[in-house]
Amino acid sequence: MGLAGTTSRGRLVPISTLKGRVPNAPEEFWDSSWKDRISATREANLTSRSWADPSPTGRRGAVISPGAVKSCWGWTVMGEAGREEYKIQAFDAETQQLLKTALKDPGAVDLEKAANVIVDHSLQDCVFSKEAGRMCYAIIQAESKQTGQSVFRRGLLNRLQQEYQTRERLRECSLQGWVCYVTFICNIFDYLRVNNMPMMALVNPVYDCLFRLAQPDSLSKEEEVDCLVLQLHRVGEQLEKMNGQRMDELFVLIRDGFLLLTGLSSLAQLLLLEIIEFRAAGWKTTPAAHKYYYSEVSD
């Protein structure tokens, strides 16, 4: 019997059928014996150099508007701090005042404290973590305009780096906190630009988080599969442009998980197949794919 895969409803089907769902994937993608081992995580480089100083020359460059970048959460009109206030209502009165001042008069408050407050809340509230990048960007813009400094950005990146170094412990202690962290760091990667480019200091850390979500024990948890697919929808195309080899390696894990792991839920199977097809179509959802996956969910 030839190789078989599993559809979103749990039934086994020939690999040739799945090939038809992803017509642009290379032939070797479907060869289950093609399992190049992933290179070791770039831990030494990522822990020894501060993310807050991503440039090897020490020239940080200016954080500027993402321009035509559109996240899955909608367009952002930068420089309008008032638009961020609706996300502040969940905080206590003192913290609300801190963040409102950071948005309007950043030189008058402790911006490192503001960065820590935003990170802390993002690790506890996944809804907030999906939008916090926009607030961070607004504060960075306000500080740059008022003082020409980057205290908030440095504090934010240092805190993200600290959490990154203990990410496995975070996952063990709180799956929700781990999912929130991945959502938040991808959100920051999506919004922050240096010289009109994504921050190189965040490329490998974001990849490493996504690689962790693609491990077999994570693929068995729908929360982590959902997070993996959502973040690839959001930043996958940007990441591939920055490091295509690592994206290829990531999708080897995703493919092997989809084809070879037993016990995956129907939802996890559907999500993994959808993201495989999404990338194969050039990080776009074709009308046929949209109809297929939405009909599967409704069924």
NULO-925461 format. One line per field, with one value per residue (C-alpha): residue number from 1; x negated, y negated, z negated. Coordinates in steps of 0.02 Angstrom, whole numbers, plus 50000, padded with zeros to 5 digits. Layout:
REM residues N
i (NUM / ...);
X (X / ...);
Y (Y / ...);
Z (Z / ...);
***
This chain:
REM residues 299
i (1 / 2 / 3 / 4 / 5 / 6 / 7 / 8 / 9 / 10 / 11 / 12 / 13 / 14 / 15 / 16 / 17 / 18 / 19 / 20 / 21 / 22 / 23 / 24 / 25 / 26 / 27 / 28 / 29 / 30 / 31 / 32 / 33 / 34 / 35 / 36 / 37 / 38 / 39 / 40 / 41 / 42 / 43 / 44 / 45 / 46 / 47 / 48 / 49 / 50 / 51 / 52 / 53 / 54 / 55 / 56 / 57 / 58 / 59 / 60 / 61 / 62 / 63 / 64 / 65 / 66 / 67 / 68 / 69 / 70 / 71 / 72 / 73 / 74 / 75 / 76 / 77 / 78 / 79 / 80 / 81 / 82 / 83 / 84 / 85 / 86 / 87 / 88 / 89 / 90 / 91 / 92 / 93 / 94 / 95 / 96 / 97 / 98 / 99 / 100 / 101 / 102 / 103 / 104 / 105 / 106 / 107 / 108 / 109 / 110 / 111 / 112 / 113 / 114 / 115 / 116 / 117 / 118 / 119 / 120 / 121 / 122 / 123 / 124 / 125 / 126 / 127 / 128 / 129 / 130 / 131 / 132 / 133 / 134 / 135 / 136 / 137 / 138 / 139 / 140 / 141 / 142 / 143 / 144 / 145 / 146 / 147 / 148 / 149 / 150 / 151 / 152 / 153 / 154 / 155 / 156 / 157 / 158 / 159 / 160 / 161 / 162 / 163 / 164 / 165 / 166 / 167 / 168 / 169 / 170 / 171 / 172 / 173 / 174 / 175 / 176 / 177 / 178 / 179 / 180 / 181 / 182 / 183 / 184 / 185 / 186 / 187 / 188 / 189 / 190 / 191 / 192 / 193 / 194 / 195 / 196 / 197 / 198 / 199 / 200 / 201 / 202 / 203 / 204 / 205 / 206 / 207 / 208 / 209 / 210 / 211 / 212 / 213 / 214 / 215 / 216 / 217 / 218 / 219 / 220 / 221 / 222 / 223 / 224 / 225 / 226 / 227 / 228 / 229 / 230 / 231 / 232 / 233 / 234 / 235 / 236 / 237 / 238 / 239 / 240 / 241 / 242 / 243 / 244 / 245 / 246 / 247 / 248 / 249 / 250 / 251 / 252 / 253 / 254 / 255 / 256 / 257 / 258 / 259 / 260 / 261 / 262 / 263 / 264 / 265 / 266 / 267 / 268 / 269 / 270 / 271 / 272 / 273 / 274 / 275 / 276 / 277 / 278 / 279 / 280 / 281 / 282 / 283 / 284 / 285 / 286 / 287 / 288 / 289 / 290 / 291 / 292 / 293 / 294 / 295 / 296 / 297 / 298 / 299);
X (50000 / 49935 / 49916 / 50076 / 50121 / 50267 / 50403 / 50480 / 50615 / 50493 / 50508 / 50354 / 50333 / 50194 / 50054 / 50100 / 50264 / 50174 / 50054 / 50205 / 50245 / 50068 / 50023 / 49876 / 49779 / 49619 / 49624 / 49500 / 49620 / 49728 / 49585 / 49597 / 49418 / 49355 / 49323 / 49174 / 49139 / 49161 / 48999 / 48965 / 49051 / 48944 / 48946 / 48773 / 48800 / 48974 / 48928 / 48761 / 48812 / 48942 / 49094 / 49102 / 48943 / 48979 / 48855 / 48678 / 48609 / 48707 / 48808 / 48987 / 49070 / 49239 / 49398 / 49513 / 49687 / 49720 / 49796 / 49909 / 49895 / 50067 / 50086 / 50231 / 50302 / 50330 / 50250 / 50161 / 50152 / 49989 / 49960 / 50137 / 50111 / 50295 / 50333 / 50235 / 50334 / 50472 / 50347 / 50295 / 50462 / 50421 / 50285 / 50301 / 50313 / 50127 / 50071 / 50197 / 50122 / 49946 / 49986 / 50090 / 49947 / 49822 / 49927 / 49947 / 49795 / 49668 / 49531 / 49634 / 49645 / 49537 / 49540 / 49452 / 49591 / 49719 / 49634 / 49638 / 49821 / 49867 / 49767 / 49838 / 50016 / 49981 / 49925 / 50090 / 50214 / 50204 / 50330 / 50222 / 50063 / 50138 / 50152 / 50012 / 49888 / 49986 / 49980 / 49793 / 49765 / 49864 / 49759 / 49597 / 49653 / 49704 / 49538 / 49436 / 49529 / 49518 / 49345 / 49256 / 49217 / 49267 / 49286 / 49454 / 49396 / 49239 / 49339 / 49466 / 49336 / 49235 / 49391 / 49440 / 49264 / 49277 / 49441 / 49368 / 49224 / 49348 / 49480 / 49477 / 49507 / 49648 / 49729 / 49717 / 49792 / 49928 / 49980 / 50086 / 49940 / 49830 / 49960 / 49981 / 49792 / 49779 / 49927 / 49849 / 49673 / 49747 / 49854 / 49700 / 49607 / 49753 / 49757 / 49579 / 49466 / 49286 / 49242 / 49402 / 49354 / 49413 / 49299 / 49164 / 49140 / 49314 / 49308 / 49227 / 49317 / 49484 / 49432 / 49378 / 49548 / 49637 / 49521 / 49569 / 49753 / 49720 / 49645 / 49751 / 49800 / 49860 / 49955 / 50057 / 50127 / 50254 / 50208 / 50029 / 50080 / 50201 / 50064 / 49940 / 50059 / 50119 / 49942 / 49889 / 50037 / 49979 / 49790 / 49748 / 49718 / 49607 / 49507 / 49481 / 49410 / 49287 / 49235 / 49312 / 49211 / 49282 / 49458 / 49424 / 49364 / 49517 / 49634 / 49544 / 49596 / 49773 / 49786 / 49717 / 49832 / 49982 / 49937 / 49857 / 49923 / 50065 / 50198 / 50208 / 50379 / 50485 / 50465 / 50275 / 50269 / 50377 / 50271 / 50107 / 50170 / 50237 / 50070 / 49977 / 50090 / 50085 / 49895 / 49896 / 50013 / 49889 / 49957 / 50129 / 50297 / 50368 / 50558 / 50559 / 50463 / 50576 / 50730 / 50653 / 50596 / 50748 / 50862 / 50757 / 50775 / 50962 / 50985);
Y (50000 / 49826 / 49683 / 49614 / 49454 / 49402 / 49280 / 49155 / 49282 / 49416 / 49536 / 49603 / 49552 / 49582 / 49454 / 49424 / 49350 / 49231 / 49185 / 49122 / 49005 / 48932 / 48934 / 48814 / 48910 / 48995 / 49183 / 49212 / 49123 / 49279 / 49403 / 49456 / 49523 / 49347 / 49291 / 49176 / 49145 / 48966 / 48875 / 48834 / 48680 / 48524 / 48510 / 48438 / 48293 / 48257 / 48252 / 48164 / 48013 / 47893 / 47884 / 47699 / 47674 / 47781 / 47698 / 47774 / 47599 / 47528 / 47415 / 47449 / 47346 / 47264 / 47357 / 47300 / 47335 / 47509 / 47420 / 47535 / 47679 / 47739 / 47859 / 47979 / 47864 / 47719 / 47559 / 47448 / 47260 / 47222 / 47071 / 47062 / 47107 / 47086 / 47243 / 47343 / 47287 / 47415 / 47555 / 47473 / 47489 / 47663 / 47592 / 47515 / 47325 / 47297 / 47407 / 47326 / 47157 / 47223 / 47290 / 47140 / 47025 / 47138 / 47119 / 46930 / 46868 / 47011 / 46903 / 46881 / 47065 / 47217 / 47300 / 47458 / 47482 / 47453 / 47586 / 47712 / 47676 / 47710 / 47871 / 47932 / 47902 / 47981 / 48142 / 48150 / 48093 / 48168 / 48044 / 47900 / 47985 / 47985 / 47796 / 47740 / 47719 / 47571 / 47487 / 47519 / 47447 / 47290 / 47263 / 47290 / 47163 / 47037 / 47056 / 47041 / 46884 / 46802 / 46850 / 46940 / 47084 / 47268 / 47306 / 47393 / 47499 / 47552 / 47599 / 47693 / 47795 / 47833 / 47900 / 48003 / 48076 / 48122 / 48213 / 48298 / 48370 / 48452 / 48497 / 48684 / 48654 / 48535 / 48668 / 48796 / 48678 / 48600 / 48654 / 48498 / 48387 / 48473 / 48451 / 48269 / 48242 / 48313 / 48207 / 48051 / 48073 / 48106 / 47951 / 47848 / 47923 / 47875 / 47693 / 47639 / 47590 / 47530 / 47437 / 47504 / 47685 / 47811 / 47816 / 47946 / 47970 / 48047 / 48161 / 48314 / 48296 / 48292 / 48441 / 48536 / 48507 / 48570 / 48722 / 48762 / 48753 / 48877 / 49012 / 49170 / 49135 / 48961 / 49021 / 49132 / 48975 / 48876 / 48713 / 48724 / 48780 / 48635 / 48515 / 48586 / 48566 / 48393 / 48326 / 48402 / 48316 / 48155 / 48155 / 48310 / 48219 / 48089 / 48225 / 48323 / 48170 / 48149 / 48332 / 48451 / 48602 / 48599 / 48586 / 48740 / 48831 / 48775 / 48842 / 49009 / 49022 / 48967 / 49090 / 49235 / 49193 / 49190 / 49353 / 49458 / 49409 / 49513 / 49442 / 49268 / 49191 / 49158 / 48971 / 48985 / 49087 / 48959 / 48813 / 48895 / 48941 / 48765 / 48681 / 48802 / 48751 / 48567 / 48562 / 48666 / 48536 / 48396 / 48350 / 48321 / 48405 / 48456 / 48451 / 48641 / 48661 / 48536 / 48633 / 48800 / 48755 / 48654 / 48795 / 48917 / 48809 / 48785 / 48972);
Z (50000 / 50042 / 49924 / 49852 / 49766 / 49659 / 49706 / 49587 / 49547 / 49494 / 49642 / 49732 / 49913 / 50040 / 50043 / 50225 / 50164 / 50047 / 50187 / 50280 / 50135 / 50143 / 50328 / 50314 / 50183 / 50246 / 50266 / 50125 / 50006 / 50007 / 49986 / 49803 / 49811 / 49847 / 49668 / 49662 / 49481 / 49423 / 49383 / 49201 / 49133 / 49147 / 48957 / 48932 / 49050 / 48988 / 48804 / 48813 / 48918 / 48856 / 48968 / 48929 / 49031 / 49185 / 49301 / 49301 / 49328 / 49182 / 49296 / 49250 / 49384 / 49368 / 49329 / 49467 / 49530 / 49599 / 49747 / 49845 / 49722 / 49673 / 49530 / 49515 / 49381 / 49501 / 49558 / 49434 / 49445 / 49359 / 49249 / 49183 / 49001 / 48962 / 49060 / 48933 / 48782 / 48804 / 48767 / 48603 / 48515 / 48448 / 48335 / 48163 / 48152 / 48115 / 48260 / 48377 / 48336 / 48364 / 48536 / 48589 / 48542 / 48633 / 48790 / 48776 / 48679 / 48671 / 48595 / 48437 / 48384 / 48349 / 48521 / 48463 / 48337 / 48474 / 48582 / 48439 / 48404 / 48585 / 48591 / 48425 / 48483 / 48653 / 48568 / 48474 / 48606 / 48781 / 48850 / 48792 / 48857 / 49032 / 49032 / 48915 / 49057 / 49121 / 48951 / 48938 / 49110 / 49065 / 48907 / 49004 / 49133 / 49000 / 48907 / 49067 / 49117 / 48946 / 48884 / 49027 / 48908 / 48901 / 48715 / 48738 / 48885 / 48792 / 48637 / 48742 / 48837 / 48681 / 48595 / 48747 / 48748 / 48564 / 48594 / 48747 / 48645 / 48525 / 48654 / 48620 / 48435 / 48480 / 48589 / 48450 / 48321 / 48427 / 48601 / 48616 / 48566 / 48696 / 48834 / 48783 / 48791 / 48966 / 49020 / 48945 / 49017 / 49190 / 49168 / 49126 / 49275 / 49386 / 49332 / 49295 / 49438 / 49445 / 49604 / 49683 / 49649 / 49518 / 49366 / 49402 / 49215 / 49206 / 49358 / 49278 / 49110 / 49201 / 49305 / 49150 / 49069 / 49224 / 49233 / 49053 / 49100 / 49242 / 49129 / 49108 / 48927 / 48977 / 49129 / 49014 / 48930 / 49030 / 48943 / 49007 / 49182 / 49191 / 49136 / 49261 / 49407 / 49357 / 49341 / 49507 / 49587 / 49508 / 49530 / 49632 / 49794 / 49710 / 49622 / 49782 / 49867 / 49724 / 49714 / 49840 / 49784 / 49610 / 49680 / 49786 / 49631 / 49533 / 49665 / 49663 / 49481 / 49521 / 49666 / 49564 / 49420 / 49535 / 49623 / 49487 / 49316 / 49246 / 49135 / 49211 / 49191 / 49344 / 49316 / 49305 / 49466 / 49555 / 49495 / 49545 / 49717 / 49741 / 49699 / 49813 / 49956 / 49906 / 49924 / 50084 / 50160 / 50124 / 49952 / 50022 / 50002 / 50170 / 50196 / 50210 / 50047 / 49959 / 50013 / 49966 / 49791 / 49743 / 49800 / 49697 / 49541 / 49566 / 49589);
***
